[in-house]
């Protein structure tokens, strides 16, 4: 069965002004859809047809760069939509404890996420991830992903220009501040931490 474009888990106006409905329309409806369509076309009639998206990513890494890029970007974008929320009360419970353990405070985690995102050269992703019971900030370049790299991703922020250019032009730090301060989905992160394994793209 072909992969499908995930519906956004909120209204297209819900993240404004940090991320406008216009940006979501292009980013979700055009960019993400194109990655899904190209992945489906590449695996049609092959042994990978009917496999999970995570299996496709793992099989394509290092052997089929075109398929890998499209499959990984399909996964990354699905995860990114869920990493965002219209509003947030911040982390609690085990997640809050692990943030304090790893970073000293939520404010310090947010600062480091902003700094890493602003300093990331060119396109890519900045992640809050868990491995071996410890939290860390990780970066992947271009279309790369953490899902098959032994990490449990908790949240991600897209730092490709198409994620923010219509709303913030070249001011990536403004986009990062707006998203990280007000729109990270800490409930999603807590669910990912509690599950103890990477989120899976819905079949």
C-alpha positions in Angstrom: 0.0 0.0 0.0 1.3 3.4 -0.9 2.4 5.9 1.7 0.0 8.8 2.3 0.5 12.4 3.1 -0.4 12.8 6.8 -3.1 15.3 7.6 -1.9 18.2 9.8 -2.8 17.6 13.5 -4.1 21.2 13.7 -5.8 23.9 11.6 -3.5 25.7 9.1 -4.0 28.9 11.1 -3.1 27.4 14.4 0.6 28.2 14.4 0.4 31.8 13.1 2.1 34.1 13.3 5.2 31.9 13.9 4.2 29.8 10.9 1.5 31.1 8.7 -1.3 29.2 6.9 0.4 30.2 3.6 3.7 28.6 4.7 1.9 25.4 5.9 0.0 25.2 2.6 3.3 25.2 0.6 5.4 23.2 3.1 2.8 20.5 3.8 0.7 20.5 0.7 3.6 20.9 -1.8 7.0 19.9 -0.3 5.9 17.1 1.9 3.5 15.7 -0.7 6.3 15.7 -3.3 8.5 13.6 -1.0 5.7 11.1 -0.5 4.9 10.9 -4.2 8.5 10.4 -5.2 9.0 7.7 -2.5 5.9 5.9 -3.7 7.0 6.1 -7.3 10.5 4.8 -6.5 9.4 1.7 -4.6 6.5 0.7 -6.8 7.0 -2.8 -8.1 10.1 -3.4 -5.9 10.8 -5.5 -2.9 10.3 -2.4 -0.7 6.7 -1.9 -1.8 4.5 -2.6 1.2 7.4 -2.2 3.7 7.3 0.4 6.5 8.7 3.8 5.8 11.3 3.2 8.4 12.4 0.0 6.6 12.6 1.8 3.3 14.8 4.5 4.8 17.2 1.9 6.4 17.4 -0.1 3.1 18.1 3.0 1.0 20.7 4.5 3.2 24.1 4.2 1.5 22.7 2.4 -1.5 20.1 4.6 -3.2 20.5 8.3 -2.3 17.5 9.5 -4.3 15.2 7.1 -2.6 16.8 7.8 0.8 16.4 11.5 0.5 12.7 11.3 -0.4 11.8 8.6 2.2 13.8 10.3 5.0 12.2 13.7 4.2 8.8 12.1 4.2 9.4 10.7 7.7 11.1 13.9 9.0 8.2 16.1 7.9 5.5 13.8 9.4 7.5 13.9 12.7 7.9 17.7 12.4 4.2 18.3 12.1 3.6 16.4 15.3 6.5 18.2 17.0 4.5 21.4 16.8 1.4 22.5 18.7 -0.8 25.5 18.7 0.0 26.1 22.4 2.0 24.4 25.1 2.3 24.2 28.9 5.8 22.9 28.8 7.2 19.5 29.8 6.4 17.7 33.0 7.1 14.4 34.7 10.0 12.2 33.5 10.6 14.4 30.5 11.1 17.5 32.7 13.4 15.6 35.0 15.6 14.4 32.1 15.7 17.9 30.6 16.9 19.2 33.9 19.5 16.4 34.2 20.8 17.0 30.7 20.6 20.7 30.3 20.1 22.2 33.7 16.8 23.8 32.9 14.1 24.1 30.2 15.3 27.6 29.4 18.8 26.3 28.8 17.5 23.6 26.5 15.5 26.2 24.5 18.6 28.4 24.3 20.7 25.5 23.0 18.1 24.5 20.5 17.9 28.0 19.2 21.7 28.3 19.0 22.2 25.0 17.3 19.4 25.8 14.8 20.8 29.3 14.0 24.3 28.0 13.6 23.3 25.0 11.4 24.9 25.5 8.0 22.5 25.4 5.1 19.5 23.0 5.2 18.7 20.3 7.8 17.1 19.5 11.1 17.7 20.0 14.8 16.5 17.4 17.2 15.9 16.7 20.8 16.7 13.0 21.1 17.1 10.2 23.7 19.7 7.5 23.7 20.6 5.2 26.6 18.3 7.1 28.9 20.0 10.5 28.2 18.8 13.5 26.2 20.9 15.3 23.7 20.5 17.8 20.9 21.4 16.4 17.5 21.7 17.8 14.0 21.2 16.2 10.6 22.0 17.8 7.3 19.8 18.1 4.3 17.4 15.2 4.2 19.2 13.0 6.7 17.2 11.6 9.7 17.8 10.1 13.1 15.1 7.4 12.8 17.5 4.6 11.8 20.5 5.8 13.7 19.9 4.3 17.2 18.3 7.4 18.6 14.8 7.9 19.9 13.8 11.3 18.4 11.6 13.3 20.8 11.1 16.5 18.8 12.5 18.1 15.7 12.7 21.6 14.2 13.0 22.0 10.4 15.7 24.6 9.4 15.3 24.3 5.7 14.4 27.8 4.3 11.1 26.7 3.0 10.0 26.2 6.6 10.2 29.9 7.4 11.1 32.1 4.5 7.6 33.3 3.6 7.1 34.4 7.2 10.6 35.5 8.4 12.6 35.8 5.2 16.3 35.1 6.1 15.8 35.7 9.8 16.1 32.1 10.9 16.6 33.0 14.5 13.2 34.7 14.6 11.5 31.6 13.4 13.4 29.4 15.8 12.5 31.7 18.8 8.8 31.8 17.8 8.6 28.0 17.4 10.8 26.9 20.3 9.3 29.3 22.8 5.6 28.8 22.0 4.9 25.9 19.7 6.9 22.8 20.7 4.6 19.8 21.4 6.0 18.6 24.8 3.2 16.1 25.1 4.4 14.4 21.9 7.9 14.4 23.2 6.8 12.9 26.5 4.9 10.1 24.6 8.0 9.4 22.5 10.2 9.2 25.6 7.7 6.9 27.5 7.5 4.6 24.5 11.2 4.2 24.4 11.5 3.7 20.7 11.2 5.9 17.6 7.9 7.1 16.3 6.6 5.2 13.3 5.1 6.8 10.2 1.4 5.7 10.1 0.8 3.0 7.4 
